[in-house]
Amino acid sequence: MAARIVLGKQLHCALLNAKLYTLLTRIRTCSALSYSRSHEEFTSKRVRRKFIDFFKEGYEHRVVPSSSVRPRGDPSLLFVNAGMNQFKPILLGCADPRSEMASYRRVVNSQKCVRAGGKHNDLEDVGKDMYHHTFFEMLGNWSFGDYFKVEACAMAWRLLTEEYGIPAERLYVSYFSGDVANGLPADEETRQIWLSIGVQPDHVLPFGMKDNFWEMGEMGPCGPCTEIHYDHVGNRNATSLVNADSPDVVEIWNLVFMQYNREGNGSLRALPQCSVDTGMGLERLVTVLQGKRSNYDTDLFTPLLSAIHQCSKAPAYQGRTGEADAGQVDMAYRVVADHVRTICVCIADGIYPGMTGAELVLRRILRRAVRFSTEVLQAPEGTLASLVPTVAHILGDAYPELNTESERIMDLINQNEAQFLSSLKQGRRVIDRTLSNMDEDSAVFPASVAWSLHRNLGFPLDLIDLMLEERGKMVDKKEMEVLEDEYEKLRFQSEEDDGDRADQLDIHSLAELQSRKVPHTDDSLKYCYSLGSDGQYVFEPCRASVLALYCEGSLVSEVREGQHCGVILDRTSFYAEKGGQAHDQGYFTKDGLQDVLFPVNCVRLAGGYVVHQVTAAETLRTGDQVHLHVDEARRLGCMVKHTATHVLNFALRELLGPSVSQRGSHCTASRLRFDFSVKGSLSVSELQQVEELVQDIIRQNAEVHIEEVPLSRAKLIPGLRTIDEVYPDPVRVVSLAMPISDLLTSNTARQASVELCCGTHLLRTGTIGDFVIVSERQMVKGISRIIAVTGDEAKKAREAGQAMQEELESLVARVEVASVPSIPAAQKLSKEIGLLMNVVDNTPIPQWQRRELQTRLKAMQKSSNTSIRKLEITEAALKAEELLDKHSNKTVLVDLIQTVSISVLMKTVLKLSKSSPDSLVMLFAHLQQSGKVLFACQVPKGSAGGSAIEWALHVCARLEGNADGSNEVAKGVGKATKVSDVTEVLHWAEEFAHNKIRNAS
């Protein structure tokens, strides 16, 4: 189990290798170098550059750019939160063998990371101290089955002490002390390496699982780690402060040795290949090299703090914390400086403030920054957006997308800030209203209201606490935790298919397949189809051999009837889910059993092997010959939608300009979904134009050109559209109407759709048939989602739209010819308008037509409501006049009127009260057909007759109904089957009011 552990004597011999010995000799002397130079020479840009160059030029590491902070195909993460995230496929053994990533052996990079939300959540700590951040940069070097502990430690020590000039006596290293429960011995190998390098024995310290054993998650690659800590004070022995949360002794570099895999049952198994994963926070390293005690005092933050000061009314930043930081001014500086970096990086990578997942977390970060900026620092609206150019200046060299996306970032910040400031006013009203309805003696504010403010209006929790503290109130924290836990459970809850879990290859099975020399699946037949003379697509048949079977977590030689299993074949015509296109379905038949079907439920790709998830209908063994039958209708539907997606992408860019970027897509046999960046929702005209552009290309029946091209050459094609994906090499280039050879020889972008794509496509665009956008809406500010249908579904959508158009015209005609209607007739028409609005909202029709119909129907509804209101006012005035004649100068006026509308009843009460301001008025209406009784009342303010709501509630008690209202006005509804019952209630209601008056006097 203790893989790669070497006896001290053997290790000593290994370290005497001439090349390594020379390196160690240089390292031992490097601590004599002057440390003072680092304070002056090491700007953050130079520190980052030196790290990359050290491994690239000195140790032949490949430089890999930072991935987006939006996780690539990893639903377990909200954000990329460590340098290893983008390399998970290699560590898990499932990287596409044709991709560039599969060739990685030694890698170096600087990775953008965000830790806010999920397992790693530093959001609430930011600003309180000098070192927590939501965004940070992780410097890392990697070895995938190449070098291991000796080389990793030697390189790290040389970089820190020789290249960066950090005194060796200020560095402490920790190593894994072992764990009996997991059967893990102490990592003596690493300890001996550090001692051989020359680290003093009292600077090499053992720690347990918590500090020095790194795990990717509950399952997956893991291993012991060794950390390098720096003592800011120096000239002392700081052993006791290592891993003690001391601000004086901080961890700066973690070297993880991936030796094991954590299995599903919690046990550890040695990995088939050992790797090195290191991570060093740039912010902490720069703090050390610039001789500072706070990350915020380095050149990564000081320009931002200065820019904030220029915009605010607060005194200059002084670096105070805790009680010394009066009014939390310096905390606010740190919050704004940290958060604006996170906001810029996230938006540049396509994560926009929204209501779910990472978008919701970013929304909270932005609102927290606005709150500290406007309320604590007294900075004007727009300050946050004005900091974007400063962020781009600090980080733009390493991450150029911050420069190109600056304008979009500023727009989104300003929009969200304005929205939040408006929400603040609304939230204050909610708090005020809730407090007014609470018992004055209660100090506990309802957690449900606080959670609603946080979840729906985006109020930071600390702001809610602050606002309530000023009123002498507080939120019930335990109840709030319950609500938060419930929300988290719902957020992470997902429906998992048992068969899917059982049939996914794990890292050991992948390694076993490779050790058996089982060849990767040849899936090129998924692209083998043609157009027959009748215009129908012909898919080539496929016969294959079963190479491996995977069932219940291991490779087996056979599966029996009814078992769920993963089947690996030597070749396949099935398409595995990838690049936004849904997987194929279909079935196998086995030689000699042509009538027995093995349904293929799902098809996945893992490390070059296509895994067909099958329910065995009979015994299936390795070596069996099978015939593959793809569900051709489903496949063709996916091909139609995928090609239509490319056409749509092209049309949007043609219409809206090059700023349009794809943010995600998914194609199934029934519809396509396309997410893209745009400032606002498309107008009716733009939706029509996009559809017309797509239909033009369909009518042209343009040829779809597809060719495999070396990845490096493909990336040089002018106008090429790519997304953040790992592409195989060679890669498939898909072009509409323009031959790939012409694109490769051209130096200028052509008016053509050209993308890198591994999906299956039509051979000509005419097969799409028709195209209709049935939905277009903004998911979050700046990102819209289009849902579209094709072919017969598009035709049905057009027909449905036309039918609704005709229904609307019929309604309009009836309104125009009608004379002054009665209230029931007007209400009937209003109901018809509402029903049609509901059908328009929920039926697949062209989105441009939906918007037009919605606009007209809303105008009609508004006109209809106005008409009804006028009729009700007229009727109420007439009824009030009759009642005044009947009950002139009465102190209590109670009566029954004829109406079916609670609105008319209420308006009549108000008219009577206006004409007779000292009277208590209550009116009833009996709807004999339904047995309902409507009633409404008004009581003059300060009347001896009590309150209107009290009166109404007592009536409810007799009518078994309910009521609501205030001291002055109330209304309600009850039940009464007989007129005599209503007459009795009228008498009782009048008597109740008289008694209240008599008792008061």
Phi, psi and omega in degrees: 000321181282073184300142175065011177283131186240142177297147183307320182294318179295319179298317180301318179296319180298321183289348178277001173310133190303315184296315182290325179299318178298317180298316181293326177298317178296321183293320183296333183267351189290336184293347178284349181296151180292130179272340185297332183295330185295328181298328185264324189275330194267085167288162181300323180294321179290323179299313180297314181296318181296321178300310181299311184295325180303313182279327181290308187275325183273333187224022170056041175275144175278133178276119179248124181299156174300139173281168174299153175285352171278118184302137181271103177062033180230090184291350180284349183242142170280316180225159167294120186239006177202159182296335185282348187305314184287345181260008179307317180303324179290312182298328180272357177075017185241022177293142177299120184298342179270355183273159177300325182301325182296340181268356182295132173237310176236126186224147173223146176195171170240114188256131172289130182229145174232125176241094179201115184091151180076205185296315180260099185230103181257009190302309185290343180273342184296131179099330182286330179233192187259001189225349178283142179217150170274325174246136174208169179249132180253112174278135182208147169238150191224147170227126178248092180073019181250254179281169181222225194297312184302309183293319183298315180294317182297317180296316182298316182294319180296317181298313184291315188270328182264307184287316179269346175071029178280129180300130182300328183290346178268357183256137176235141179240142177247154177219168185282127184271000180095166180207115184295318184300325179266002180069031184252126177281167175295147181277070181295332179302312181294320178301315180295326178299313182295320179295321180294328178292331179120008177289135181297140183306323181282000175256004178247110194238137179271141175218161186272201185303318186301317186261330190229032169223116188259134178231139180293324181184200179295334175225156175120180183301144181200177178169172178292154177227161176233130185247146177250125183247150181240135178263113181293334186275307178079173179056042179195173172259112185255024183308317185291345183265353179290131182058030180247019180058032177274133176291347181275331180237110188238145174288133177243337184213135178239123178251112183258132179252101183286100182247335189234168170235128176279116184280170180298332180272006177093350181281168179246136175235142178297137178287149177293339180217130180270145182225163175243133179227110180245153179213127178227122181291123181300319184300315180293320180296316179297322177303315179296311187289336178266006176067032180255166177253354182224139175302329184284352178264005180265172182286359172283340185233330187302322176298325178291316180298322178294317180295322178297316181300320181295332182269340189258173176260006183275157174295164182299154180297133182237001175073029181268157177224166174060219184294334180291340182269082183299128178071010179057031182295311181291326174300317179299318176304312183293319179300310183296316181297315179294310188294325182291329174296314180299314181300314181298312182296317181295313181295320178299331180265010173090013174260114183251150179304130182207207190244357179221155172055222182299325181297323178292319178298317179296323176301318179293320179298314181297317182289327176295319178295318179297317181299314179290325181292311186278321188269326182265312182274352179056039178271146182287159175304137181101351181299315184301315180294328181292346180275349185301314178301327178292318177299316180297323179294320182287317189250350189297331178298318181279328185230081188299341179298337177293328177285315184289334184258008186304316183296316179297318181299314181297317179301314183292322178297314181297318179298313182290326178294315179299320180295319182291319179297326175292320179295327178301316179298316180296318181296320178299322178295320178298315180297314180300316182294318179297317180296324181291334180269353181277157172295130184301333182279347182277132180259356186259120179277139183302125180295328181298322179290317179298318180294322177297319177298319181289312187284318188264324180259357176075024179290126171299140183299324180292332177290319177299314179301317182295315182295324179284324179301323179296337180260006180075025180238167177209158179275144174290103187296322181295317179295322178296320179297322178298313180298319181293320179296318179299318180296317181297321179297318179294323183293321183268353181292131178215147179273119182248138178274125183302322180296320180299316182296321185288335190255009180269126181295136175262177187297326181287321178294322176297317179295321179295319177301318181291321180292330176282355183062035173290120184292151175297152183292131172276104181253021182295339182293345177295339179265001185266095175207162183213169176264121179285172181297336179272005179083003179267149179280136179246121181259129183293139176291159182221128175245135187217165177251141176282115180267328182203152176233137183237123184212132176053043171089005180208163177281134181231164181269340178204155173233153184250170184308132176092348181280143172273134183208164172258129183248126177249125183249164177288332179209158180205153174253002180278143178266124177273141183306125182189148174062025176088359178260133181296151181288160175286160168230171181159217180201163171255155160234149183256144176309129179087349179226058186293339181271354181260121185258133174256099184296133174262110185274327185204154179227123182233159180248132179216110175056036179091354178256130174271120183256116178268118180273113192234146167259115185292127177266345178207175175298134179232132184235158171296141183096343178297147175262133181230155174251132185260134180232104179282141172293099190292326179294317178295315180299313181297321176301317178294321179296317179300311183292326182290315177295320178297327177297317178298319180295317179298315179304315179296315183297318179298318181291321178298319185279316189259350176102172187290350180288345179290124179234138176292133179242008178149154177201160175207132182240128171239180180292337187260333182197170176235149176237134181222122178255137182209156181276132179198151186294320182211179177298150178290144177284169177303316180297317180294320177298318179296318181294322178297313179300318181296319178298316179296316182294327176300315181291325176296314181296327179292343184050047185296145178285141177260113181267131181226132182207141174276130185225144174307136186304316182298325180284321181298322182294347180271355181294123179299136177079008181296134176261126177228163173231176183283084179224160171267115184262147175288164177227115006288164184242150178277130176254128180245122182230139177263123174073337185251121178301144181298323181299323178293321180293323182290333182263356182269146177259354182235151181293133177265161176281075183210153173277119178221122184219156168276129186201133179262003185282174176264139186229162172294163176269337175217148186287342183300332181295341177301325174081297181205165184210127179223131172276114183262350178203139173210120180209157177280122176287311172219171178305119175100349178230123178252154176238128176253134169247130182224154176236163183228174172055228183297325179295324177294319178298316178298322180296320178295317181296319179295320178297319180294321179297320179289326177298317180294321178297320178296315180299324178297317177299315181300316181297319180293325178293318185292325184272345183290141172279192180297114186277167172278168179299313179301320180294318179294321179292325177296317179296319179298321179295319179297320178297316179298319179296317179294322177300318180296317179295318179298320182293330192244005180255137176295107175221167178305131185297324179297322180288322177302314181299318179296314180295319180298319180297314182291319181293322178296321178295319178295319180296318178297316179296319180295317179296322178297316179299315180298317181298318179296317179297319180295320179297317180296314181295319180297321180297317179297315181294323179294320180297318179297317182292325178294320177296324184281326185235051184294131173062029177276141177288320177238123184243108179233131182200171179247132177235165180265110173194156177251004187245123174296332180292316177297318180300314182294317181296323178295318177301315182295321178296315179299316182295326179292321180282332181230074191296342181264358184269150169268123188241130171220127180240147180238155171222127183256117177265090191297328183294321181262345182082008180275150174237121176263144176211153179212151181212159174219139180235131179302145180300129179079013183293147176290347182279011179086209183246157181295318183293325177297316179301312182297320182293325177292324176294320179302322181300325179280329185260003181052049182235205178217157183215161174210161179154204184231190178294331184265320187227139177209160177210163181192181179216142179217196183233140175199118183277331184245148178298325181297326178296319180293318179301320179294320180293322177301314180298316182294321181295320179293318181295321179301316181294317179298318179298319179299320180292315182297317181296325181290329182272000000 
